[in-house]
Amino acid sequence: MAQHELHETAKALVAAGKGILAADESTGTIKKRFDSIGLESTEENRRAYRDLLFTTPGSEEYISGVILFDETIRQRALDGTPFPQLLAAKGIIPGIKVDAGAKPLANAAGETVTEGLDGLRARLEEYRGLGARFAKWRATYSITDDLPSDYCVWVNAHALARYAALCQEAGIVPIVEPEVLMDGTHTLARAFAVTGRVLQALYTELHDQRIDLRGTLLKPNMVLSGYEAADRAGVDAVADATLECFYRHVPAAVPGIVFLSGGQSDEDATAHLNAMNARGPHPWQLSFSYGRALQAPALKAWDGKPEQVEAGQRAYYHRAKMNSAARTGLYAPDMEREAIAV
């Protein structure tokens, strides 16, 4: 694929008013989600749930792309249409999660490295044939007084850049996801320092491995106080700290930053994104790539019942609409109470 096409795909994923649905939960993660509504995690139930999300009328107004899991990219809608084709027909770009998960990092207690580089070139070729036009690879870093170590930071940055190079070779836009986990009691300042260190290493490796930044997207954490911290920073402080960190470390050549929602509530994730966009314009598009923060209300409303598919779709559409508003900086909490209609 020409560089131009990679650039255009990356830009389309962060088109005005739109963001990405992360529907790439592993089999273990989706089981936990289904357990919360008392639904067995069978292949058919997983297919039915993704069908609910992907066929939601009007979702293409607010959703630019969907990250799929290996099982999901091979599944079909009720009418027999392969999911990637169904999405593409709605103008939604299909993507794929390609990492094999975070595993314990040798000689580094309490730290992880993401695996999955072995055989990745061949898998990317297959995924492109199945319709994928972008991919995602997630690395994780824990915050304590001593972690993450430089070893963990650089090993994961190197792997993220190797993944990105293979993606671009295959004509697939890489989303690089360095997630600094916000579990713990750390301060906003500590999160700022760690996130900055992780981003600096990432962009050093991406540069050294000849990545075309205009054909990439960044999927990072927001800079937050630890979820168990006694005195947690408010929305404005989070927006200011996150923007300051990214202005210092993320090159302007990157077309967009698609934030992950982490352990934030649905409405907090929307409010934080809104506050950052209200302070714009910025060198990059600030968008979202949310999983649970887009899906949780839909899962609850659906409750695994065929007769409640429409209720689930309304809940998903509403969250997508709220996050679209946050992209313009015009979201307000009272919008949550407006009538929800597809």
DRENDO-1510 file (C-alpha; in Angstrom, 1 decimal, always signed):
<recs>
REC; n; res; u; v; w
REC; 1; MET; +0.0; +0.0; +0.0 .
REC; 2; ALA; +1.3; +3.5; -0.8 .
REC; 3; GLN; +2.1; +5.7; +2.1 .
REC; 4; HIS; -0.7; +8.0; +0.9 .
REC; 5; GLU; -3.3; +5.3; +1.6 .
REC; 6; LEU; -1.9; +4.7; +5.1 .
REC; 7; HIS; -2.1; +8.4; +5.8 .
REC; 8; GLU; -5.7; +8.6; +4.5 .
REC; 9; THR; -6.8; +5.6; +6.6 .
REC; 10; ALA; -5.2; +7.1; +9.8 .
REC; 11; LYS; -6.9; +10.5; +9.1 .
REC; 12; ALA; -10.3; +8.8; +8.4 .
REC; 13; LEU; -10.1; +7.0; +11.8 .
REC; 14; VAL; -9.9; +10.4; +13.5 .
REC; 15; ALA; -12.4; +12.2; +11.3 .
REC; 16; ALA; -14.3; +15.1; +12.9 .
REC; 17; GLY; -16.9; +13.9; +15.4 .
REC; 18; LYS; -15.9; +10.3; +15.2 .
REC; 19; GLY; -14.0; +7.7; +17.3 .
REC; 20; ILE; -13.2; +4.0; +17.5 .
REC; 21; LEU; -15.1; +1.2; +19.2 .
REC; 22; ALA; -12.8; -1.3; +20.8 .
REC; 23; ALA; -14.6; -4.6; +20.4 .
REC; 24; ASP; -11.5; -6.7; +20.7 .
REC; 25; GLU; -12.0; -8.3; +24.1 .
REC; 26; SER; -10.2; -11.6; +24.5 .
REC; 27; THR; -12.2; -14.7; +25.2 .
REC; 28; GLY; -11.4; -14.3; +28.9 .
REC; 29; THR; -12.4; -10.7; +29.1 .
REC; 30; ILE; -15.7; -11.1; +27.2 .
REC; 31; LYS; -16.5; -14.0; +29.6 .
REC; 32; LYS; -16.1; -11.6; +32.6 .
REC; 33; ARG; -18.4; -9.1; +30.8 .
REC; 34; PHE; -21.0; -11.8; +30.2 .
REC; 35; ASP; -20.7; -13.1; +33.7 .
REC; 36; SER; -21.9; -9.6; +34.9 .
REC; 37; ILE; -25.2; -10.3; +33.2 .
REC; 38; GLY; -25.4; -14.0; +33.9 .
REC; 39; LEU; -24.9; -15.0; +30.2 .
REC; 40; GLU; -22.8; -18.0; +29.1 .
REC; 41; SER; -19.8; -17.0; +26.9 .
REC; 42; THR; -20.5; -19.2; +23.9 .
REC; 43; GLU; -19.3; -18.4; +20.4 .
REC; 44; GLU; -22.9; -17.7; +19.3 .
REC; 45; ASN; -23.6; -15.4; +22.2 .
REC; 46; ARG; -20.4; -13.5; +21.5 .
REC; 47; ARG; -21.4; -13.3; +17.8 .
REC; 48; ALA; -24.9; -12.1; +18.7 .
REC; 49; TYR; -23.5; -9.4; +21.0 .
REC; 50; ARG; -21.1; -8.0; +18.4 .
REC; 51; ASP; -23.9; -8.2; +15.8 .
REC; 52; LEU; -26.0; -6.0; +18.1 .
REC; 53; LEU; -23.2; -3.4; +18.2 .
REC; 54; PHE; -22.2; -3.5; +14.6 .
REC; 55; THR; -25.7; -3.3; +13.2 .
REC; 56; THR; -26.8; -0.4; +15.4 .
REC; 57; PRO; -28.6; +2.1; +13.0 .
REC; 58; GLY; -26.8; +5.4; +12.7 .
REC; 59; SER; -23.7; +4.3; +14.6 .
REC; 60; GLU; -21.6; +5.2; +11.6 .
REC; 61; GLU; -22.4; +8.9; +12.4 .
REC; 62; TYR; -20.1; +8.7; +15.4 .
REC; 63; ILE; -17.9; +5.6; +14.9 .
REC; 64; SER; -15.1; +5.6; +12.4 .
REC; 65; GLY; -13.6; +2.2; +13.0 .
REC; 66; VAL; -14.0; -1.0; +15.1 .
REC; 67; ILE; -11.1; -3.1; +16.6 .
REC; 68; LEU; -12.0; -6.7; +16.2 .
REC; 69; PHE; -10.7; -9.9; +17.9 .
REC; 70; ASP; -9.4; -12.9; +15.9 .
REC; 71; GLU; -12.6; -14.8; +16.4 .
REC; 72; THR; -14.8; -11.8; +15.6 .
REC; 73; ILE; -13.1; -10.9; +12.2 .
REC; 74; ARG; -14.1; -14.4; +11.0 .
REC; 75; GLN; -17.7; -14.2; +12.2 .
REC; 76; ARG; -20.8; -13.2; +10.2 .
REC; 77; ALA; -23.9; -11.1; +10.9 .
REC; 78; LEU; -27.3; -12.7; +11.1 .
REC; 79; ASP; -27.8; -12.2; +7.4 .
REC; 80; GLY; -24.5; -14.0; +6.6 .
REC; 81; THR; -22.4; -11.0; +5.8 .
REC; 82; PRO; -18.9; -11.2; +7.2 .
REC; 83; PHE; -18.5; -8.6; +10.0 .
REC; 84; PRO; -15.6; -6.7; +8.2 .
REC; 85; GLN; -17.8; -6.4; +5.1 .
REC; 86; LEU; -20.8; -5.3; +7.1 .
REC; 87; LEU; -18.8; -2.5; +8.8 .
REC; 88; ALA; -17.1; -1.4; +5.6 .
REC; 89; ALA; -20.5; -1.1; +3.9 .
REC; 90; LYS; -21.5; +1.4; +6.6 .
REC; 91; GLY; -18.3; +3.4; +6.1 .
REC; 92; ILE; -16.7; +2.0; +9.3 .
REC; 93; ILE; -13.1; +0.8; +9.0 .
REC; 94; PRO; -12.4; -2.7; +10.3 .
REC; 95; GLY; -9.4; -3.2; +12.5 .
REC; 96; ILE; -7.8; -6.1; +14.4 .
REC; 97; LYS; -6.0; -6.7; +17.7 .
REC; 98; VAL; -2.8; -8.6; +16.9 .
REC; 99; ASP; -0.8; -8.8; +20.2 .
REC; 100; ALA; -0.8; -12.0; +22.2 .
REC; 101; GLY; -1.2; -10.3; +25.5 .
REC; 102; ALA; +1.0; -9.1; +28.3 .
REC; 103; LYS; +3.2; -11.8; +29.9 .
REC; 104; PRO; +5.6; -11.6; +32.9 .
REC; 105; LEU; +8.8; -9.8; +31.9 .
REC; 106; ALA; +11.9; -12.0; +32.7 .
REC; 107; ASN; +14.1; -10.6; +35.5 .
REC; 108; ALA; +11.6; -7.9; +36.3 .
REC; 109; ALA; +9.2; -8.7; +39.2 .
REC; 110; GLY; +5.8; -7.2; +38.8 .
REC; 111; GLU; +6.3; -6.0; +35.2 .
REC; 112; THR; +5.1; -7.3; +31.8 .
REC; 113; VAL; +6.1; -7.4; +28.2 .
REC; 114; THR; +3.6; -7.9; +25.4 .
REC; 115; GLU; +4.2; -10.9; +23.1 .
REC; 116; GLY; +3.0; -11.7; +19.6 .
REC; 117; LEU; +5.8; -10.7; +17.2 .
REC; 118; ASP; +6.5; -14.3; +16.1 .
REC; 119; GLY; +4.6; -15.0; +12.9 .
REC; 120; LEU; +3.1; -11.5; +12.9 .
REC; 121; ARG; +4.0; -10.8; +9.3 .
REC; 122; ALA; +2.0; -13.8; +8.0 .
REC; 123; ARG; -1.0; -13.0; +10.3 .
REC; 124; LEU; -1.1; -9.4; +9.1 .
REC; 125; GLU; -1.2; -10.6; +5.5 .
REC; 126; GLU; -4.2; -12.9; +6.4 .
REC; 127; TYR; -6.0; -10.1; +8.4 .
REC; 128; ARG; -5.6; -7.7; +5.5 .
REC; 129; GLY; -7.2; -10.3; +3.3 .
REC; 130; LEU; -10.1; -10.6; +5.7 .
REC; 131; GLY; -10.6; -6.8; +5.5 .
REC; 132; ALA; -8.6; -5.3; +8.3 .
REC; 133; ARG; -7.1; -1.8; +7.5 .
REC; 134; PHE; -5.7; -1.0; +10.9 .
REC; 135; ALA; -4.3; -2.9; +13.9 .
REC; 136; LYS; -3.7; -2.5; +17.6 .
REC; 137; TRP; -0.9; -3.6; +20.0 .
REC; 138; ARG; -1.1; -2.9; +23.7 .
REC; 139; ALA; +1.8; -2.7; +26.2 .
REC; 140; THR; +1.1; -2.2; +29.9 .
REC; 141; TYR; +3.2; -0.5; +32.7 .
REC; 142; SER; +2.4; -0.4; +36.4 .
REC; 143; ILE; +3.0; +2.7; +38.5 .
REC; 144; THR; +4.6; +2.3; +42.0 .
REC; 145; ASP; +7.4; +4.4; +43.6 .
REC; 146; ASP; +9.9; +2.3; +41.7 .
REC; 147; LEU; +8.1; +1.1; +38.6 .
REC; 148; PRO; +8.1; +1.0; +35.7 .
REC; 149; SER; +11.8; +0.2; +35.3 .
REC; 150; ASP; +13.7; +1.6; +32.4 .
REC; 151; TYR; +14.1; -2.0; +31.2 .
REC; 152; CYS; +10.3; -2.5; +31.0 .
REC; 153; VAL; +9.8; +0.9; +29.3 .
REC; 154; TRP; +12.4; +0.2; +26.6 .
REC; 155; VAL; +11.6; -3.5; +25.9 .
REC; 156; ASN; +7.9; -2.6; +25.3 .
REC; 157; ALA; +8.8; +0.5; +23.2 .
REC; 158; HIS; +11.0; -1.7; +21.0 .
REC; 159; ALA; +8.2; -4.3; +20.6 .
REC; 160; LEU; +5.6; -1.7; +19.8 .
REC; 161; ALA; +7.9; -0.2; +17.1 .
REC; 162; ARG; +8.6; -3.7; +15.6 .
REC; 163; TYR; +4.9; -4.3; +15.4 .
REC; 164; ALA; +4.3; -0.9; +13.8 .
REC; 165; ALA; +7.0; -1.6; +11.1 .
REC; 166; LEU; +5.4; -4.9; +10.2 .
REC; 167; CYS; +2.0; -3.3; +10.0 .
REC; 168; GLN; +3.1; -0.5; +7.7 .
REC; 169; GLU; +4.9; -3.1; +5.5 .
REC; 170; ALA; +1.5; -4.9; +5.2 .
REC; 171; GLY; -0.4; -1.8; +4.3 .
REC; 172; ILE; -2.1; -1.7; +7.7 .
REC; 173; VAL; -2.2; +1.4; +10.0 .
REC; 174; PRO; -0.7; +0.6; +13.4 .
REC; 175; ILE; -2.3; +1.9; +16.6 .
REC; 176; VAL; +0.3; +1.9; +19.3 .
REC; 177; GLU; -1.1; +1.5; +22.8 .
REC; 178; PRO; +1.3; +2.2; +25.6 .
REC; 179; GLU; -1.1; +1.9; +28.6 .
REC; 180; VAL; +0.2; +3.2; +31.9 .
REC; 181; LEU; -2.1; +1.5; +34.4 .
REC; 182; MET; -3.8; +3.9; +36.8 .
REC; 183; ASP; -4.3; +1.3; +39.6 .
REC; 184; GLY; -2.8; +2.4; +42.8 .
REC; 185; THR; -2.5; +5.4; +45.1 .
REC; 186; HIS; -0.1; +7.5; +43.0 .
REC; 187; THR; -0.4; +11.3; +42.5 .
REC; 188; LEU; -1.2; +13.1; +39.3 .
REC; 189; ALA; +2.4; +14.3; +39.2 .
REC; 190; ARG; +3.7; +10.7; +39.3 .
REC; 191; ALA; +1.3; +9.6; +36.5 .
REC; 192; PHE; +2.6; +12.6; +34.5 .
REC; 193; ALA; +6.2; +11.7; +34.9 .
REC; 194; VAL; +5.7; +8.0; +34.1 .
REC; 195; THR; +3.5; +8.6; +31.1 .
REC; 196; GLY; +6.0; +11.1; +29.7 .
REC; 197; ARG; +8.8; +8.6; +30.1 .
REC; 198; VAL; +6.9; +5.9; +28.4 .
REC; 199; LEU; +6.0; +8.2; +25.4 .
REC; 200; GLN; +9.5; +9.5; +25.1 .
REC; 201; ALA; +10.9; +5.9; +24.7 .
REC; 202; LEU; +8.1; +4.9; +22.3 .
REC; 203; TYR; +8.7; +7.8; +19.9 .
REC; 204; THR; +12.5; +7.3; +20.1 .
REC; 205; GLU; +12.0; +3.6; +19.0 .
REC; 206; LEU; +9.4; +4.5; +16.3 .
REC; 207; HIS; +11.8; +7.0; +14.9 .
REC; 208; ASP; +14.8; +4.6; +15.0 .
REC; 209; GLN; +12.7; +1.8; +13.3 .
REC; 210; ARG; +11.7; +4.1; +10.4 .
REC; 211; ILE; +8.0; +4.4; +11.2 .
REC; 212; ASP; +6.0; +6.8; +9.1 .
REC; 213; LEU; +4.3; +8.7; +11.9 .
REC; 214; ARG; +1.6; +10.1; +9.6 .
REC; 215; GLY; +0.4; +6.5; +9.0 .
REC; 216; THR; +0.0; +5.7; +12.8 .
REC; 217; LEU; -2.3; +6.6; +15.7 .
REC; 218; LEU; -1.5; +6.7; +19.4 .
REC; 219; LYS; -3.8; +5.0; +21.9 .
REC; 220; PRO; -2.7; +6.2; +25.4 .
REC; 221; ASN; -3.9; +6.5; +28.9 .
REC; 222; MET; -5.0; +9.9; +30.2 .
REC; 223; VAL; -2.9; +11.3; +33.0 .
REC; 224; LEU; -4.9; +10.5; +36.2 .
REC; 225; SER; -4.4; +10.2; +39.9 .
REC; 226; GLY; -4.3; +6.6; +41.0 .
REC; 227; TYR; -7.8; +5.0; +41.3 .
REC; 228; GLU; -7.2; +4.4; +45.0 .
REC; 229; ALA; -5.6; +7.8; +45.7 .
REC; 230; ALA; -7.1; +9.7; +48.6 .
REC; 231; ASP; -7.2; +13.0; +46.8 .
REC; 232; ARG; -8.0; +12.5; +43.1 .
REC; 233; ALA; -7.5; +15.3; +40.6 .
REC; 234; GLY; -10.7; +16.8; +39.0 .
REC; 235; VAL; -11.6; +17.0; +35.3 .
REC; 236; ASP; -9.7; +20.3; +34.6 .
REC; 237; ALA; -6.5; +19.2; +36.3 .
REC; 238; VAL; -6.6; +15.9; +34.4 .
REC; 239; ALA; -7.1; +17.7; +31.1 .
REC; 240; ASP; -4.3; +20.2; +31.7 .
REC; 241; ALA; -1.8; +17.5; +32.9 .
REC; 242; THR; -2.6; +15.2; +30.0 .
REC; 243; LEU; -2.3; +17.9; +27.4 .
REC; 244; GLU; +1.0; +19.2; +28.9 .
REC; 245; CYS; +2.4; +15.7; +28.8 .
REC; 246; PHE; +1.4; +15.1; +25.2 .
REC; 247; TYR; +2.7; +18.5; +24.0 .
REC; 248; ARG; +6.1; +17.6; +25.4 .
REC; 249; HIS; +6.3; +14.1; +24.0 .
REC; 250; VAL; +4.0; +13.4; +21.0 .
REC; 251; PRO; +5.2; +14.6; +17.6 .
REC; 252; ALA; +2.8; +16.8; +15.6 .
REC; 253; ALA; +3.2; +14.4; +12.6 .
REC; 254; VAL; +0.9; +11.9; +14.4 .
REC; 255; PRO; -2.6; +12.5; +13.0 .
REC; 256; GLY; -4.6; +11.6; +16.1 .
REC; 257; ILE; -4.6; +10.5; +19.7 .
REC; 258; VAL; -7.4; +8.0; +20.4 .
REC; 259; PHE; -7.6; +7.7; +24.2 .
REC; 260; LEU; -8.4; +4.5; +26.1 .
REC; 261; SER; -10.9; +4.7; +28.9 .
REC; 262; GLY; -9.1; +2.4; +31.3 .
REC; 263; GLY; -11.0; +2.1; +34.6 .
REC; 264; GLN; -12.9; +5.4; +34.3 .
REC; 265; SER; -16.7; +5.6; +34.5 .
REC; 266; ASP; -18.5; +6.0; +31.2 .
REC; 267; GLU; -19.2; +9.7; +31.9 .
REC; 268; ASP; -15.8; +10.5; +33.4 .
REC; 269; ALA; -14.1; +9.2; +30.2 .
REC; 270; THR; -16.4; +11.5; +28.1 .
REC; 271; ALA; -15.9; +14.5; +30.4 .
REC; 272; HIS; -12.1; +14.3; +30.4 .
REC; 273; LEU; -12.0; +14.0; +26.6 .
REC; 274; ASN; -14.4; +17.0; +26.3 .
REC; 275; ALA; -12.3; +19.2; +28.6 .
REC; 276; MET; -9.2; +18.5; +26.5 .
REC; 277; ASN; -11.0; +19.3; +23.2 .
REC; 278; ALA; -12.4; +22.5; +24.8 .
REC; 279; ARG; -8.8; +23.7; +25.2 .
REC; 280; GLY; -8.1; +23.2; +21.4 .
REC; 281; PRO; -7.2; +23.3; +18.7 .
REC; 282; HIS; -4.3; +20.9; +19.1 .
REC; 283; PRO; -1.6; +19.6; +16.6 .
REC; 284; TRP; -3.4; +16.2; +16.6 .
REC; 285; GLN; -7.1; +15.2; +16.6 .
REC; 286; LEU; -8.1; +14.1; +20.1 .
REC; 287; SER; -10.5; +11.2; +19.9 .
REC; 288; PHE; -11.5; +8.0; +21.6 .
REC; 289; SER; -11.0; +4.3; +21.3 .
REC; 290; TYR; -13.2; +3.1; +24.1 .
REC; 291; GLY; -14.2; -0.5; +24.9 .
REC; 292; ARG; -16.1; -0.7; +28.2 .
REC; 293; ALA; -17.0; +3.0; +28.3 .
REC; 294; LEU; -18.9; +2.6; +25.0 .
REC; 295; GLN; -20.3; -0.8; +25.6 .
REC; 296; ALA; -21.2; -1.2; +29.3 .
REC; 297; PRO; -24.7; +0.5; +29.1 .
REC; 298; ALA; -25.4; -1.5; +26.0 .
REC; 299; LEU; -24.5; -4.8; +27.6 .
REC; 300; LYS; -26.6; -4.1; +30.6 .
REC; 301; ALA; -29.6; -3.0; +28.5 .
REC; 302; TRP; -29.4; -6.0; +26.2 .
REC; 303; ASP; -28.9; -8.5; +29.1 .
REC; 304; GLY; -28.5; -11.3; +26.7 .
REC; 305; LYS; -32.2; -11.3; +25.6 .
REC; 306; PRO; -33.1; -11.2; +21.9 .
REC; 307; GLU; -36.1; -9.0; +22.6 .
REC; 308; GLN; -33.9; -6.4; +24.2 .
REC; 309; VAL; -31.5; -5.9; +21.2 .
REC; 310; GLU; -33.0; -2.6; +20.4 .
REC; 311; ALA; -32.6; -1.3; +23.9 .
REC; 312; GLY; -28.9; -2.3; +23.8 .
REC; 313; GLN; -28.5; -0.5; +20.5 .
REC; 314; ARG; -30.1; +2.7; +21.9 .
REC; 315; ALA; -27.7; +2.6; +24.8 .
REC; 316; TYR; -24.6; +2.1; +22.6 .
REC; 317; TYR; -25.8; +4.8; +20.1 .
REC; 318; HIS; -26.2; +7.2; +23.0 .
REC; 319; ARG; -22.7; +6.7; +24.4 .
REC; 320; ALA; -21.2; +7.1; +20.9 .
REC; 321; LYS; -23.2; +10.3; +20.5 .
REC; 322; MET; -22.0; +11.7; +23.9 .
REC; 323; ASN; -18.3; +10.9; +23.0 .
REC; 324; SER; -18.8; +12.5; +19.6 .
REC; 325; ALA; -19.9; +15.7; +21.4 .
REC; 326; ALA; -16.8; +15.5; +23.6 .
REC; 327; ARG; -14.7; +15.6; +20.4 .
REC; 328; THR; -16.0; +19.2; +19.8 .
REC; 329; GLY; -15.7; +20.3; +23.4 .
REC; 330; LEU; -19.5; +20.8; +23.5 .
REC; 331; TYR; -20.5; +17.9; +25.8 .
REC; 332; ALA; -22.4; +18.7; +28.9 .
REC; 333; PRO; -23.5; +16.3; +31.6 .
REC; 334; ASP; -27.2; +17.4; +31.2 .
REC; 335; MET; -27.0; +15.8; +27.7 .
REC; 336; GLU; -27.0; +12.5; +29.4 .
REC; 337; ARG; -30.6; +13.0; +30.4 .
REC; 338; GLU; -31.9; +13.8; +26.9 .
REC; 339; ALA; -34.2; +11.3; +25.2 .
REC; 340; ILE; -32.2; +8.5; +23.7 .
REC; 341; ALA; -33.5; +7.5; +20.3 .
REC; 342; VAL; -31.9; +5.8; +17.3 .
</recs>
